[in-house]
Each structure stands twice: as structure tokens, then as C-alpha cells.
Amino acid sequence: MDEKKQGWTAFLLLICVCITLGAVIPIGYSFGVINAPAQFIRLWIFESAQSRYSTVLGDSQLTTLMACVASMFQVGGIVGSLVAPGCNTKLGRKGSLLVSGALLTVAAILQLFCRMASSVEMLLLGRLTGGIGAGLVYSTQPMYLVELAPAELSGSVGVFTCIGITGGVVVGQFFSFDFLLGTSKHWHCALGGYVILVIIGLAPLLWFPESPRYLMSKGNRGKTRAILVRLRKSEQRVDTELAEIEAALAVAVEKSSMADVIRNSKLTMPLIIVCSFHLVQQMSGINAIWFYSVSIFTDAGFTLEVALWLNFAEGVLNFFVALFGPWMMASFNRRIMMMLSCLLSSIFLSLLSVGLELMSSYQKVSYGCILFLSLYIVAFNLGLGPMPFFIGSEIFEVSPRPAAMALGSLTNWLSNFLLGMVFPLLQSGIGPFAFIPCSLICLYGFLLTCRYLPETRNRNPKDVAPLLQRGLKSKIK
């Protein structure tokens, strides 16, 4: 095999699939499963408070508790992002993923048994614990896969995060239908059912290798070389890559806490890029779309049952387009894909807003809204969906990488939480035009990429990092 070109191996593909199945799909599942059985959870909370505390909850109290159930996952994600750098530095990438798997398992068990125990606190703790595990996954899984893969496949393996989340949403939506687990008797099984995926997917992690870059940073050259031989199957390629890792570590920044990364002026611009990409991804309104799409379908004349199935179909479209991510990231440059994704997302969100405004007067416009909604989902997956999860691994060198990835993850969870709080207020205030701010944020992502993001495809981070060291004065190459 050519020293300069390293394709997929069966072992690397197995690692990507297992880690995605066991760590990332459960996160998407937790996002997608909560909406359909919400009415049953609300009733159960009312009955539990009455039986355990002899308290009759009012509508406002029930609404607050339901909001806590939904948002506790995001709160946990914020906590998980904060502890991720320490875990990645002390336990390694593999160790951190094992910890996240344990947290996701505990969270699933708490949610599975909360109904039996009539404990709302157990449900809230389960959602919080699962969010902590998810925050750790967001910071670790893309970095682990990128550090295992050859440079020319960094984008392809990084896309597996997006694939896992979109696939998990679809699985969660499917199992929460009322003909499966979305019933008054089985909703708790729907919430914690992802534990099977965690066990199946992460059990092989015990036999998977640690990140070679992490091992080398700990001075373990022998194990690093053995792992690279196992991954690459080419002695010449291994020697070349080993030398590159050693050279990168020789000039690496020694301190790598979040505070150190924030204070380092040479890392300001790459940090702005990573955090901004996560901000734009969440504030583009992708999660708000899943709440709004059902009403779009019902306003178009479909029954609620059909609207739910159409909403599920949009989720399938989201997942299907994400599956093309590895091919797209391997075939096209990062800059053009991100700019195209941001610009098209901005255009289709604007058209969707106008269509929603006209829909009450002209019902046929509803079908145009469905089209704009579908086109937005496609545009989102061209770059906004996958790139925020792995771009940090392509512009940060090894030492500051865990903290930078964690700060990106923290921005992701904070933005997700903020959108969930702000969007309903925007919707009540300006109606369909609530998507216009999301459109403007996408435009910001386009301008940032156009002005500052260097092309990172098939390039080593040690060659990209110097291009961003001058902050706002940096020039793309």
C-alpha cells in the first residue's frame, strides 16, 4: 500500500461502528425518545407526587417538572464537558469512553426502574447521569477515532458522531411509537432501552487499542508502535507516522487545562472556530425543527398520526443523508462543505419562515414548507452536522486538544439548552419568523469559515495550527 495513502481497514471500521453503536447512538436515542411519551410521563409524575408525598400538583408545577425532565439531559451534558479534559488526560481516550459507557448504563437502569419505585427523583437523576456520560462522549469519541485513523481519513471517521446522533434519534422515535414502548405501561422501558446498545457496542472496547497519540504523550513509544502496526499493516507507514507524532509532541504546549487553552493567545482563533461551529450547529434550529415539523404537517392537512409518521420520515432523511458523511468528507474540502452547508441552511430557513407566515392564508404553501424543511435537513448534514465534532482534532495539536474539544462540547450543550429556553419565547413573540435569528447565525458560520478556516483535509494539525496563531489577523492558506 502506498505510504502516503491509507484506506479503510476492517479493524478501524469495526472500531468506528462499535463505538458509535455503544456511545453515540444512545445519545441520539435519548433526544428522540422523550417527546412521544411525554403525556404519559406527565400523568405518572402527577400520580407519583400524590402517592408518595400526598401532594396534588398544579398545571404550572407539572409543566416545570416536565421541563426539568427534558432539560436535565442538557445540564448533565454541560457537567460532562467540564470533567472531560481531566478524564481524557488521566484515563486516556479509551478509559474515558469506558467511564461514559458506565454512566450511560447507570442512567438507563435508573430510568428503567423509576416507574416501579414511583420516584421522580430517580428519573431526573437518570437523565442527569446520562447527560454527563453524553458530554464525555461528545468530547472523547471524535478525538479517539481521529487519533486512531490515518490523516486522510480523519474527516471520514469524525462523521460517525453525526451518524450516531441522527441514527439514535430515529431509533428513539421508532421505539416511542404507541405500538411499541410509547405507552402508559412501557414508557420507562422506552427511556432506558438504549442500555442494550451500550452493552453490545462498548463491550469490545475492552479489546480495542488506546489512542497512539495519547500513549506517545505518556512516553510509551513501544506500545504506540505496536498499536500503529496493528492499525496500519504497513511498517513503512508506521515509522513515518511515529516520527510525525514525536515531532508534534516535541513542540506541544505542556499545559492543557481549559484555563490554559483559553489564556493562550496562539490558540484563540482555533478555539473560536471550534466553539463557533458548535454554536452554529445548535443555534441553527435543528432541534426546534423536530418540534415544529409536526405542526407543519398537520397544518398541511394531514392527521396527527400521519404527521407523526412524516416527522419520523424527516428523521430517517436526516440519518440517510448523514450516512453519506464519510464519503463527502473524504471527497470534498472542509471549507467548501461548511460554507455551502451554512449558506444553504440560512436560505432554506428564511424560505421556511416566509412559507410558515403565508401558510395560514394559502394552504398549498404548506407543501412548499415541507420541501424547505427537507432541503434544510440535507443542507445541515453537508457540514454543520458532522464538522463541529471533529474539526478540533484537525486544527489543534495533541496537548491542547482534549481541553479544546471539551470547550467545544460545552458550547454545544449550552447552545442546545439556550435554544430550548429561547425558541419558545421567540415563537410566541414573532411566530414563524423565530427561524430568522437561526438563519442569521448560519450566515455567521459562513462568514467565519470563509475568512478564517484553513483547509484541513489531508493535512497534519502541526501544519494547520501555525496558520491560526495570529488570532483575528490570521490568514487562510
N, C-alpha and C positions, 0 to 999 in steps of 0.2 A: 504493500500500500504506500502511496506517495506520502513522504514525510510531512508535506505541507497540507495534506488533505486527510481528514479523519472522519469517516462516515459513522453512521449509527452501528452499534454492536448490539447483539441480543441482550447482553448483560446490562448495558446502560439503559436500554428500552425497558427492561424488566424493573429496574430501579425506579425509573420515572413513573411507570404505571402503578407500581405498588405504593410509592409514597403519595401519589395523587389520590389513589383509592382510599388509603387509610388516614390521610391527614387533611386533604383539601376538600374532597367531596363531602365529608361530614360538615364542613363549614357552610358550603352552599346549601346543603340539606337543611341546616338549622335556620337559614334565611327563608327557604322556600316552604317549610312545613308549618310555620306558625300561623299563617293567615286564615286558611280554610277552617280549622277547628276553633277559631277564636271565640265563637259564640258558646261553644261547649266549655271552654276553659273559663270564660266569664261566669257562666252558671255554676261551675264547680267551685270557683273562688267564693261566690255568694254563699253556697251551701256549706263550705268548709268553715267560713267565718262564723256561720250560725251554729254549727255543731260543736266546734272547738272552743269558741270564745263567747257563745251566746250573743253575738253581735249581728245586727242587721245592717248591711252596708247599703248606702245610697248609690244612686247612679254615678255621681261625681267620684265617689270613693272607688267604685268598681272600675271606672274609666282610668283612674290614676294607677290602680294596681295592674290593670292590663297594659298600660303604657310602660310600667316598670318591667313586666314580663318580657315585653318586646325589646325594650332598650337595654336591659341588663346584659345582653349578649355584647352590645357595643361597648358598654362600660368595662366589661371583662377584657375586651379586645384592647382597650386603652391600657389597662394594667399589664396585660401580656406583652405589649410592645415595650413598656418601660423596663420590664425584667429581662427581655430578650438579649440585650448585649451582654449582660453578665452571664447568662446561661450559655450563650454561644462561645464566649471566651473561656469559661471554666470547664464546661461539659463537652464542648465541640458541637459541630452541626448535628451529627448523629445522636449524641446524647440529648441535645435539646429537642429533637424530634421524638425521641422516646418519652421525654417528660411531657411533651404536648399530647402524645398518644394516651399517656396515663391520665392526664387531666380531662381529655375528651371522654375517656371511658368512665371516670368517676362522675362526670357531668351527666352522661347518658343514664347511669344507674340511678342517680338522684331523680331524674325526670321520669324514669320508668316506675319508680316506687312512690312518687309524691302523691298520686291519687289514692293509693292504698293507705298511706299514712294520713291522708286528709291534711297535708301540710303545704300551705302556700309558700312558706319559708324554704322548704326543700326544693320547690320548683324554681324559685328565684335564685337560690344558691347553685342549682344545676345550670341555669342559664349563665350565671356569672362565671362559674368554673369553666364551662365550655368556651366562653368568650376569652378567658385567659389563655386557654390552650390554643384558640384560634389566632390570637395576637402573636403568640410564639411561633405558630406555623407560618403566618404571613412574613415574619422576619427571617425565618430559617429555611423553609423549603425551597424558595427560589435560589437562595445563596448556595445551598447544598448541591442542588442539581447543576447549577452553573459551574461550580468548582470541581465537580466530577467530570463534566463534559469538556471536550476539546473546544478551543476558542471559536471555531467556525460553527459550532452547534449551540453556543450559549443562548442565542435568541430562541432557538427551537425548543430547548429544554425549559427555558424560562416561561414559555407559553403554557406549560402544563398547569400552572397555578390558575390561570383564567379558565382553562378547560375544566379543571376540577370544580371550580366555583359554579360555573354555568351548568355543568352536568349535575352537580349536587342540588341546585335549585330545582331542576326538572324532576329529579328523583324525589325530592321533598314534596313538590307539588303533587306528584302522582300518588304517593302513599297517603297524602292527606285528603284525597277524594273520599266521599262518604261511602263508596262501595268497597273501600279498603279499611284504612285505620282512622279516617276523619269522622269518627262518630263519638257520641257521648260516653260510650263504654271503652273505647280504644284510643282516644286522642293521646293519652300518655305514652302508649306504645309507639305512636307516630313520632312523638317528640324525641324519644330515646332510641328509636330503632336503628339509628346510624352506627350504634356500637358494633354491629356485625361487620360493617365496612372497616372500622378501625382495627378490629382484631385480625381480619383477613389481610388487610393491606400493610399493617405495620409489624406483624409477626416476623416476616422475612427481613425486616430492618436489622434484626439481631445479627444476621449473617452478611449484611451489606457493609462496604468499607466506609471508614471515616473520610472526610474531605482531605485530599492530599495536601492542599494548601494550608489547612489548619494544622495537620501533623508536622509539616515543614516549619511552620511558625513556632512550634514547640520544640524544634530541634531534632525531630525524629526522621532523619534522612533515609534510613534503611526501610522503614515501613512505608514511607512516602513512595519510594521507588517500587517497592513490591506492589503497592496498590495501583500505581500507574501502569505497570506491566500487565496487571490483571484487567485494567480498563482499556488499554490501548492496543495490546497484542503486537506492538512494534518496538523493539529495543532502541532503534534509532530515534523514533518519535519520543520515547520515554526520556532519553538522555537530553534531547533538545528542550523538552518541556520542563524537566527537572532544573536545568540551568536557568531557564526563564523565571521559574518560581524563586530560585535562590537569589537571582539578581533583583527581583522585585522586592523581596523581603529585606535585602541588604540596605535599601534606601527607604524602607517603610517607616511611617510615623510610629514611634514607640507607644505613645499613649493613644487610647482608642475609646475612652468613655464618651457618652453623649455630650457632656460638657466640653471635653477636649475637642471633639469634632466641630461643635458649634463655634468655639473660640478660634479655631484655626482658619485664618483668612484665606489660605490656599484652597480650602475645602468649601468655601462659602457658595460658589456658583454650582458645583456638582450637588451640593445639599439642597440648594434652591430648586434645581431641576428635579431631583428625586421627590421632594416633598410637594412640589407643584404638580407633578404628574399624578401623584396620589390624590391631591386636592381636586384636580380637574376630573379625574375618573369618577369620584364620588359625587361631586357637586354638579356634574353634567346631568344628573337627574335619573340615572339608570334605575335606581331603586324606586324612585317616585313613579316611574313608568309602570312598574308592576302593580301598583295600587290604582293607577288611573286607567289602565287599559281595559279593565272590566267595565267601567262606566262608559268608555268609548264604544265598546261592543254593544252594550245594552241600548245606548242612545242611537246606535245604528239600526236598531230594530230587532236585535237578537234577544232571545230569552236569557235569563240569568244563567241557566245551566249551560246553554250553548256558549255564552260569554266566558264562563269559566274554562271551558274546553279550548276556546280560542286563545285565552290568556296562556293556557298550558302550551298551545301550539307556538305562541311567541317565545316561550321559554325554550322549546325544542329548537326553534330557529336560532336563538341565541347560542345554544350549545353546538348546533350543527356548524355555524359559521366559525365558532371558536376552535373547532376541530381542524380547520384549515390553518390555524395559527402557526404550527411548526413549519409547514411548507412556506407560508408567507414570510416568516422571519428569516428563513434560510435563503429565500429567493429575492427579497427586496430590502433596500436600505432602510434603516431605522427612521431617518429624518423624513423621508418622503411618506412613509406609512403613518407616522404620528401626525404630520401636518395634514395629510389627507383625511385622517380619522377625525381630527379636531374640527377642521373646516366643514366637512360634510355633516358632522354631528350638529354643529352650530346652525347650518342651513336647514336641516330637517327638523330640528327642534323649533325653529322660528316658523316654519311652514305648519308644523303641528299646532302651535299656539294660535295662528291665524285660523286654521281649519276648525279648531275647537270653538273659537269665538263665533264662527259662521254656522256652526252645526245646528244650533237651535232654530235658525231661520231656514236653512237649506239642509234637509236631512241627508241628501245624497253626498254632501260634503263629508259625511261620516266615513264613507268608504275611502275617500282621499286621506283622512286622518289615519285609518288603518294602514294605508300604504306608507305614509310618512313615518309612522311608528315602526313599521318593519324595516324601512330603509335606515332609520336611526340606529336600530339594533345592529344591522350589518355594518354601518359606518363605525359604530362604537368598537366593534371587535377587530377592526383593521389595525388599531394601535392603542386606543385608550383602554381597552380591556386588558390586553396582555402586558404592554410595555412597562407600566409603573412597577410591576412586580420584579422585573429583572434588570432594569436599566441601571440600578445602583451597583450591581455586580459587574457592569461593563465600564463604569466611569470611576469607581473607587478601587484603590488597591487593597490588599488583604487586611492590613492592620485596622484602618478606619471603617472597613466595610460592614461589620456587624452593627456598629452604632448607627451608621448611615441608613442601613436597611431598616433598623428598628425605628428610627425617626420618621422614615417614610411610612412604615406601618402605623405608627402613632398618628400621623397626619391622616391616613386613610380612615382609621376608626373614628377620629374626632370629626372628620368631614361627614362621615356616614351618620354619626349621631346628630350633628348640626343640621344636616339636610332633613332628617326625620323630625326635628323640632321646628324648623323654619318653614318648610314647604307647605304644611297645612295652613300656616298663617298667611303665606303668600297666596295660596289658593283661595282662601276666604276673602282676601283683600282685593286681588286683581284677577281672580278666576283663571281662565285658560292661559293668560299671559304670565302665569307663575313660571312657565318654562323659558321665558325670555332671559332672566338672570342666568339660568343654566346655559343658555346659548352663548351669552357673553363670556362666561367662564371658559367655555370651549374655545372661543376666539382668543382668549388669553393664552391657552395652551398652544394654539397655532403660532402665535407671535413669539412666545418663549422658545419654542422648538426651532423656528425659522432663524432667530437671532443668535441663540447660544448653544444649541445641542450639536456637538461634533458627530460625525458619522462613526458609530462604534462597531458596526458589523465587521466581523473578521479581524478586529483589532484588539491588541492586548491592553488592559487597563493602564499599564505603565506608560503606554504611548498616548493614551487619551487624557489621562489626568493632568499632564503639564499644560494642555490646551485650555484648561479651565481655571488655572491658578491665579489669574488676574481679576477675578470677580466679574463685575459688570463690564470691565474693559476687555474681557476675553474675546478672542476671535475664533470663529469656527474654521475647521480645516477637514 
